[in-house]
Amino acid sequence: MPNYLKLTLNYLHVFTITPTYTQRYILKYNLLRFCSHQAWITKANFNHFSLQEFIA
């Protein structure tokens, strides 16, 4: 997985402090990734959840 995609997913936990247009862009981007790489995004979301647990 390219590093910039990993970083995008890893920093979704700051959603509460990001501007609305940024949230829309990230959501739209992830939706496109989901449509084209469903298994990949599922694995990435699992990794993101694990990262959130680690940060918390």
DSSP file (Angstrom, degrees, kcal/mol; ACC not computed):
  #  RESIDUE AA STRUCTURE BP1 BP2  ACC     N-H-->O    O-->H-N    N-H-->O    O-->H-N    TCO  KAPPA ALPHA  PHI   PSI    X-CA   Y-CA   Z-CA
    1    1 A M              0   0    0      0, 0.0     5,-0.0     0, 0.0     0, 0.0   0.000 360.0 360.0 360.0 130.9    0.0    0.0    0.0
    2    2 A P    >>  -     0   0    0      0, 0.0     4,-1.9     0, 0.0     3,-0.5  -0.280 360.0-123.1 -59.5 144.9    1.4    3.4   -0.9
    3    3 A N  H 3> S+     0   0    0      1,-0.2     4,-2.7     2,-0.2     5,-0.2   0.857 108.5  57.3 -60.8 -37.4    2.5    5.5    2.1
    4    4 A Y  H 3> S+     0   0    0      1,-0.2     4,-2.0     2,-0.2    -1,-0.2   0.859 107.8  48.3 -66.7 -31.8    0.2    8.4    1.2
    5    5 A L  H <> S+     0   0    0     -3,-0.5     4,-2.2     2,-0.2    -1,-0.2   0.908 111.1  50.4 -70.2 -41.0   -2.8    6.2    1.3
    6    6 A K  H  X S+     0   0    0     -4,-1.9     4,-2.6     1,-0.2    -2,-0.2   0.908 111.2  49.0 -61.4 -42.2   -1.7    4.7    4.6
    7    7 A L  H  X S+     0   0    0     -4,-2.7     4,-1.9     2,-0.2    -1,-0.2   0.902 107.8  54.5 -65.0 -40.8   -1.3    8.2    6.0
    8    8 A T  H  < S+     0   0    0     -4,-2.0    -2,-0.2     1,-0.2    -1,-0.2   0.932 113.9  41.1 -57.7 -46.4   -4.7    9.2    4.8
    9    9 A L  H >< S+     0   0    0     -4,-2.2     3,-1.4     1,-0.2    -2,-0.2   0.891 112.2  55.3 -68.8 -39.7   -6.3    6.3    6.6
   10   10 A N  H >< S+     0   0    0     -4,-2.6     3,-0.6     1,-0.3    -1,-0.2   0.806 107.7  49.3 -65.6 -29.1   -4.2    6.7    9.7
   11   11 A Y  G >< S+     0   0    0     -4,-1.9     3,-1.5     1,-0.2    -1,-0.3   0.263  76.8 100.5 -97.8  13.8   -5.2   10.3   10.2
   12   12 A L  G X   +     0   0    0     -3,-1.4     3,-1.6     1,-0.3    -1,-0.2   0.700  66.9  77.2 -67.0 -16.8   -8.9    9.8    9.9
   13   13 A H  G <  S+     0   0    0     -3,-0.6     3,-0.4     1,-0.3    -1,-0.3   0.630  84.2  63.0 -69.7 -10.9   -9.1    9.9   13.7
   14   14 A V  G X>  +     0   0    0     -3,-1.5     3,-2.0     1,-0.2     4,-0.5   0.203  68.4 115.7 -93.6  16.3   -8.7   13.8   13.5
   15   15 A F  G X4  +     0   0    0     -3,-1.6     3,-1.1     1,-0.3    -1,-0.2   0.825  64.8  63.7 -53.2 -35.8  -12.0   14.0   11.6
   16   16 A T  G 34 S+     0   0    0     -3,-0.4    -1,-0.3     1,-0.3    -2,-0.1   0.714 109.8  38.3 -67.1 -19.4  -13.6   15.9   14.5
   17   17 A I  G <4 S+     0   0    0     -3,-2.0    -1,-0.3     2,-0.1    -2,-0.2   0.344  96.0  98.7-113.1   6.1  -11.2   18.8   14.0
   18   18 A T  S << S-     0   0    0     -3,-1.1     5,-0.1    -4,-0.5    -3,-0.0  -0.672  82.0 -99.1 -92.4 150.1  -11.0   18.8   10.2
   19   19 A P     >  -     0   0    0      0, 0.0     4,-1.9     0, 0.0     3,-0.5  -0.238  33.0-113.2 -61.7 154.4  -13.0   21.2    8.0
   20   20 A T  H  > S+     0   0    0      1,-0.2     4,-2.6     2,-0.2     5,-0.2   0.875 115.5  55.6 -59.7 -40.5  -16.2   19.8    6.4
   21   21 A Y  H  > S+     0   0    0      1,-0.2     4,-2.1     2,-0.2    -1,-0.2   0.853 106.7  51.4 -64.8 -31.9  -14.9   20.0    2.9
   22   22 A T  H  > S+     0   0    0     -3,-0.5     4,-2.6     2,-0.2    -1,-0.2   0.915 109.0  50.3 -68.3 -42.3  -11.9   17.9    3.9
   23   23 A Q  H  X S+     0   0    0     -4,-1.9     4,-2.8     1,-0.2     5,-0.2   0.924 110.7  49.8 -59.1 -44.8  -14.2   15.3    5.4
   24   24 A R  H  X S+     0   0    0     -4,-2.6     4,-2.6     1,-0.2    -1,-0.2   0.904 111.0  49.4 -61.9 -41.7  -16.2   15.2    2.2
   25   25 A Y  H  X S+     0   0    0     -4,-2.1     4,-2.6     2,-0.2    -2,-0.2   0.935 113.5  45.2 -63.2 -47.1  -13.1   14.8    0.1
   26   26 A I  H  X S+     0   0    0     -4,-2.6     4,-2.8     2,-0.2     5,-0.2   0.910 114.2  49.0 -65.3 -42.2  -11.8   12.0    2.2
   27   27 A L  H  X S+     0   0    0     -4,-2.8     4,-2.2    -5,-0.2    -1,-0.2   0.920 113.0  47.3 -63.1 -43.6  -15.1   10.2    2.3
   28   28 A K  H  X S+     0   0    0     -4,-2.6     4,-2.0    -5,-0.2    -2,-0.2   0.908 113.1  49.2 -63.5 -42.2  -15.5   10.5   -1.4
   29   29 A Y  H  X S+     0   0    0     -4,-2.6     4,-2.2     1,-0.2    -2,-0.2   0.924 112.1  47.3 -63.3 -45.7  -12.0    9.2   -2.0
   30   30 A N  H  X S+     0   0    0     -4,-2.8     4,-2.5     1,-0.2    -1,-0.2   0.850 108.7  55.5 -66.3 -33.6  -12.5    6.3    0.3
   31   31 A L  H  X S+     0   0    0     -4,-2.2     4,-2.2     2,-0.2    -1,-0.2   0.912 108.3  48.4 -64.1 -41.6  -15.9    5.5   -1.4
   32   32 A L  H  X S+     0   0    0     -4,-2.0     4,-1.7     1,-0.2    -2,-0.2   0.912 112.3  48.7 -63.3 -42.1  -14.1    5.3   -4.7
   33   33 A R  H  X S+     0   0    0     -4,-2.2     4,-2.9     1,-0.2     8,-0.3   0.891 110.1  52.3 -63.3 -39.1  -11.4    3.0   -3.2
   34   34 A F  H  < S+     0   0    0     -4,-2.5    -2,-0.2     1,-0.2    -1,-0.2   0.905 108.3  50.5 -63.8 -41.9  -14.1    0.9   -1.7
   35   35 A C  H  < S+     0   0    0     -4,-2.2     3,-0.3     1,-0.2    -1,-0.2   0.858 121.7  32.4 -65.0 -35.2  -15.9    0.5   -5.0
   36   36 A S  H  < S+     0   0    0     -4,-1.7    -2,-0.2     1,-0.2    -1,-0.2   0.725 133.9  24.7 -97.1 -23.3  -12.7   -0.6   -6.8
   37   37 A H     X  +     0   0    0     -4,-2.9     4,-2.6    -5,-0.2     5,-0.3  -0.500  65.4 161.8-140.9  68.1  -10.8   -2.4   -4.0
   38   38 A Q  H  > S+     0   0    0     -3,-0.3     4,-1.8     1,-0.2     5,-0.1   0.901  78.9  45.7 -60.7 -44.7  -13.3   -3.7   -1.5
   39   39 A A  H  > S+     0   0    0      1,-0.2     4,-2.0     2,-0.2    -1,-0.2   0.898 112.9  51.8 -66.1 -39.0  -11.1   -6.2    0.1
   40   40 A W  H  > S+     0   0    0      1,-0.2     4,-2.4     2,-0.2    -2,-0.2   0.936 110.6  46.1 -63.2 -47.0   -8.2   -3.7    0.3
   41   41 A I  H  X S+     0   0    0     -4,-2.6     4,-2.7    -8,-0.3    -1,-0.2   0.840 109.1  56.3 -68.7 -31.3  -10.2   -1.0    2.0
   42   42 A T  H  X S+     0   0    0     -4,-1.8     4,-2.0    -5,-0.3    -1,-0.2   0.935 110.1  44.9 -63.4 -44.7  -11.7   -3.6    4.5
   43   43 A K  H  X S+     0   0    0     -4,-2.0     4,-2.2     2,-0.2    -2,-0.2   0.902 113.4  50.6 -63.7 -41.1   -8.2   -4.5    5.5
   44   44 A A  H  X S+     0   0    0     -4,-2.4     4,-2.3     1,-0.2    -2,-0.2   0.899 109.1  50.8 -65.0 -40.6   -7.2   -0.9    5.7
   45   45 A N  H  X S+     0   0    0     -4,-2.7     4,-2.4     2,-0.2    -1,-0.2   0.878 108.9  51.8 -65.5 -37.0  -10.2    0.0    7.9
   46   46 A F  H  X S+     0   0    0     -4,-2.0     4,-2.1     2,-0.2    -1,-0.2   0.917 110.6  48.2 -63.2 -42.4   -9.4   -2.9   10.2
   47   47 A N  H  X S+     0   0    0     -4,-2.2     4,-2.1     2,-0.2    -2,-0.2   0.874 110.1  52.3 -64.8 -37.0   -5.8   -1.5   10.5
   48   48 A H  H  X S+     0   0    0     -4,-2.3     4,-2.5     2,-0.2    -2,-0.2   0.906 108.1  51.1 -64.8 -41.9   -7.2    2.0   11.2
   49   49 A F  H  X S+     0   0    0     -4,-2.4     4,-2.2     1,-0.2    -2,-0.2   0.915 109.8  49.7 -61.5 -42.8   -9.4    0.6   13.9
   50   50 A S  H  X S+     0   0    0     -4,-2.1     4,-1.9     1,-0.2    -1,-0.2   0.887 110.1  51.4 -62.7 -38.9   -6.4   -1.1   15.5
   51   51 A L  H  X S+     0   0    0     -4,-2.1     4,-2.6     2,-0.2    -2,-0.2   0.907 108.2  51.5 -65.1 -42.1   -4.5    2.2   15.3
   52   52 A Q  H  X S+     0   0    0     -4,-2.5     4,-2.7     1,-0.2    -2,-0.2   0.916 109.3  50.2 -60.7 -43.2   -7.3    4.0   17.0
   53   53 A E  H  < S+     0   0    0     -4,-2.2    -1,-0.2     1,-0.2    -2,-0.2   0.894 111.1  49.8 -61.0 -39.3   -7.3    1.5   19.8
   54   54 A F  H  < S+     0   0    0     -4,-1.9    -2,-0.2     1,-0.2    -1,-0.2   0.909 112.4  46.2 -66.3 -42.7   -3.6    1.9   20.2
   55   55 A I  H  <        0   0    0     -4,-2.6    -2,-0.2     1,-0.3    -1,-0.2   0.902 360.0 360.0 -67.3 -41.2   -3.8    5.7   20.3
   56   56 A A     <        0   0    0     -4,-2.7    -1,-0.3    -5,-0.2    -2,-0.2   0.496 360.0 360.0 -65.0 360.0   -6.7    5.6   22.8
